[in-house]
Every structure is written in C-alpha cells, then in structure tokens.
Amino acid sequence: MSDNQDIAHIYLATWNEIDDGQRRKLIAARWSADARYVDPLMSGAGSEGIALMIAAARAQFPGHRFELRGTPDSHNDYVRFSWSLTAGEGHPIAEGTDIVRLDAAGRIATVVGFLDPRPA
C-alpha cells in the first residue's frame, strides 16, 4: 500500500470508527493537535473540535461507512482522494473529494472537503 493510500485509509478509518474513545485515539495519533477541517456543511478545529464534528456526523448517519473511491494521489505535502458514504451494499448517499495537508511529521494538519454533485 502506498503512503497516499495509507493516509486515505487512516483518515477514513477515523470517520468510520464507531467507538468514541477509539476515534479519539486515532485523532491523537494521526492528526496534528491543531488540525483543521472544513467542508460545505461542517468544520472543526483542534483535536476536540474534530472529534466532536465526526461524532455528530456518525450520529446523523448511523450504520453508514466511508469507502475509498479510486486511487489517492499527492504532491508535496498534499494528498487528494475521493470517497463514498454508503449504508452496507446500497448506493452511496453522498460522494466527495478531500484534500489533506500533512504536517512535517506526516500527521493530518488540514482537510478541505468537497461534496461531489449527485447525478441527475
């Protein structure tokens, strides 16, 4: 697995973790303490802000999982990948593309998320 794929899988594992304590451990281990997240619907700053934001999303979409779409790519300190939010074997209810900036230690420092348009 490439470093790009590792980052994407770690990131999605954080969103998919249903146990709040385990999710907080993932954030502490792989995100910088002052990380920032923003997409069109939500934002969070710092470990606590990101933990609360992800917990709110998990509560809104219980039983759903984020899945990697395609192959992540990168340049410099940035990794870009696309994802789908699904409930089991069903069709995705949302799809998006996230751009992650890594800090000097390789931890997630900034995430800018985009929601992909749904086909008509």
Contacts in CASP RR format, 6 or more apart in sequence:
PFRMAT RR
TARGET T0000
AUTHOR 0000-0000-0000
METHOD contacts of the structure
MODEL  1
MSDNQDIAHIYLATWNEIDDGQRRKLIAARWSADARYVDPLMSGAGSEGI
ALMIAAARAQFPGHRFELRGTPDSHNDYVRFSWSLTAGEGHPIAEGTDIV
RLDAAGRIATVVGFLDPRPA
1 9 0 8 1.000
2 72 0 8 1.000
3 74 0 8 1.000
4 71 0 8 1.000
4 72 0 8 1.000
4 73 0 8 1.000
4 74 0 8 1.000
4 79 0 8 1.000
4 81 0 8 1.000
5 68 0 8 1.000
5 71 0 8 1.000
5 72 0 8 1.000
7 72 0 8 1.000
7 74 0 8 1.000
7 79 0 8 1.000
7 100 0 8 1.000
7 102 0 8 1.000
7 108 0 8 1.000
8 68 0 8 1.000
8 72 0 8 1.000
8 79 0 8 1.000
8 81 0 8 1.000
9 68 0 8 1.000
10 26 0 8 1.000
10 30 0 8 1.000
10 108 0 8 1.000
11 30 0 8 1.000
11 81 0 8 1.000
11 98 0 8 1.000
11 100 0 8 1.000
11 108 0 8 1.000
11 111 0 8 1.000
12 66 0 8 1.000
12 67 0 8 1.000
12 68 0 8 1.000
12 83 0 8 1.000
13 26 0 8 1.000
14 23 0 8 1.000
14 26 0 8 1.000
14 27 0 8 1.000
14 30 0 8 1.000
14 31 0 8 1.000
14 54 0 8 1.000
15 54 0 8 1.000
15 57 0 8 1.000
15 58 0 8 1.000
15 66 0 8 1.000
16 65 0 8 1.000
16 66 0 8 1.000
17 23 0 8 1.000
17 26 0 8 1.000
18 58 0 8 1.000
20 51 0 8 1.000
20 55 0 8 1.000
23 51 0 8 1.000
23 54 0 8 1.000
23 55 0 8 1.000
24 47 0 8 1.000
24 51 0 8 1.000
27 35 0 8 1.000
27 47 0 8 1.000
27 50 0 8 1.000
27 51 0 8 1.000
27 54 0 8 1.000
28 47 0 8 1.000
30 107 0 8 1.000
30 108 0 8 1.000
31 47 0 8 1.000
31 50 0 8 1.000
31 107 0 8 1.000
31 108 0 8 1.000
31 109 0 8 1.000
32 103 0 8 1.000
32 105 0 8 1.000
32 107 0 8 1.000
32 108 0 8 1.000
32 109 0 8 1.000
33 46 0 8 1.000
33 47 0 8 1.000
34 45 0 8 1.000
34 46 0 8 1.000
34 109 0 8 1.000
35 45 0 8 1.000
35 46 0 8 1.000
35 47 0 8 1.000
35 50 0 8 1.000
35 107 0 8 1.000
35 108 0 8 1.000
35 109 0 8 1.000
35 110 0 8 1.000
35 111 0 8 1.000
36 43 0 8 1.000
36 44 0 8 1.000
36 45 0 8 1.000
36 46 0 8 1.000
36 109 0 8 1.000
36 110 0 8 1.000
36 111 0 8 1.000
37 43 0 8 1.000
37 44 0 8 1.000
37 45 0 8 1.000
37 50 0 8 1.000
37 53 0 8 1.000
37 110 0 8 1.000
37 111 0 8 1.000
37 113 0 8 1.000
38 44 0 8 1.000
38 111 0 8 1.000
38 112 0 8 1.000
38 113 0 8 1.000
39 98 0 8 1.000
39 111 0 8 1.000
39 112 0 8 1.000
39 113 0 8 1.000
39 114 0 8 1.000
39 115 0 8 1.000
40 113 0 8 1.000
40 114 0 8 1.000
40 115 0 8 1.000
41 115 0 8 1.000
42 53 0 8 1.000
42 56 0 8 1.000
42 57 0 8 1.000
43 53 0 8 1.000
44 50 0 8 1.000
44 52 0 8 1.000
44 53 0 8 1.000
61 85 0 8 1.000
61 87 0 8 1.000
61 93 0 8 1.000
63 87 0 8 1.000
63 88 0 8 1.000
64 85 0 8 1.000
64 86 0 8 1.000
64 87 0 8 1.000
64 88 0 8 1.000
64 93 0 8 1.000
65 85 0 8 1.000
65 86 0 8 1.000
65 87 0 8 1.000
65 88 0 8 1.000
66 83 0 8 1.000
66 84 0 8 1.000
66 85 0 8 1.000
67 83 0 8 1.000
67 84 0 8 1.000
67 85 0 8 1.000
67 86 0 8 1.000
68 81 0 8 1.000
68 82 0 8 1.000
68 83 0 8 1.000
69 81 0 8 1.000
69 82 0 8 1.000
69 83 0 8 1.000
69 84 0 8 1.000
69 95 0 8 1.000
70 81 0 8 1.000
70 82 0 8 1.000
71 81 0 8 1.000
72 79 0 8 1.000
72 80 0 8 1.000
72 81 0 8 1.000
73 79 0 8 1.000
73 80 0 8 1.000
73 81 0 8 1.000
74 80 0 8 1.000
77 101 0 8 1.000
77 102 0 8 1.000
77 103 0 8 1.000
78 99 0 8 1.000
78 100 0 8 1.000
78 101 0 8 1.000
78 102 0 8 1.000
79 99 0 8 1.000
79 100 0 8 1.000
79 102 0 8 1.000
80 97 0 8 1.000
80 98 0 8 1.000
80 99 0 8 1.000
80 100 0 8 1.000
81 97 0 8 1.000
81 98 0 8 1.000
81 100 0 8 1.000
82 95 0 8 1.000
82 96 0 8 1.000
82 97 0 8 1.000
82 98 0 8 1.000
82 116 0 8 1.000
83 95 0 8 1.000
83 96 0 8 1.000
83 97 0 8 1.000
83 98 0 8 1.000
84 92 0 8 1.000
84 94 0 8 1.000
84 95 0 8 1.000
84 96 0 8 1.000
85 92 0 8 1.000
85 93 0 8 1.000
85 94 0 8 1.000
85 95 0 8 1.000
86 92 0 8 1.000
86 93 0 8 1.000
87 93 0 8 1.000
94 115 0 8 1.000
95 115 0 8 1.000
95 116 0 8 1.000
95 118 0 8 1.000
96 113 0 8 1.000
96 114 0 8 1.000
96 115 0 8 1.000
96 116 0 8 1.000
97 113 0 8 1.000
97 114 0 8 1.000
97 116 0 8 1.000
98 111 0 8 1.000
98 112 0 8 1.000
98 113 0 8 1.000
98 114 0 8 1.000
99 111 0 8 1.000
99 112 0 8 1.000
99 113 0 8 1.000
99 114 0 8 1.000
100 108 0 8 1.000
100 110 0 8 1.000
100 111 0 8 1.000
101 108 0 8 1.000
101 109 0 8 1.000
101 110 0 8 1.000
101 111 0 8 1.000
102 108 0 8 1.000
102 109 0 8 1.000
103 109 0 8 1.000
END
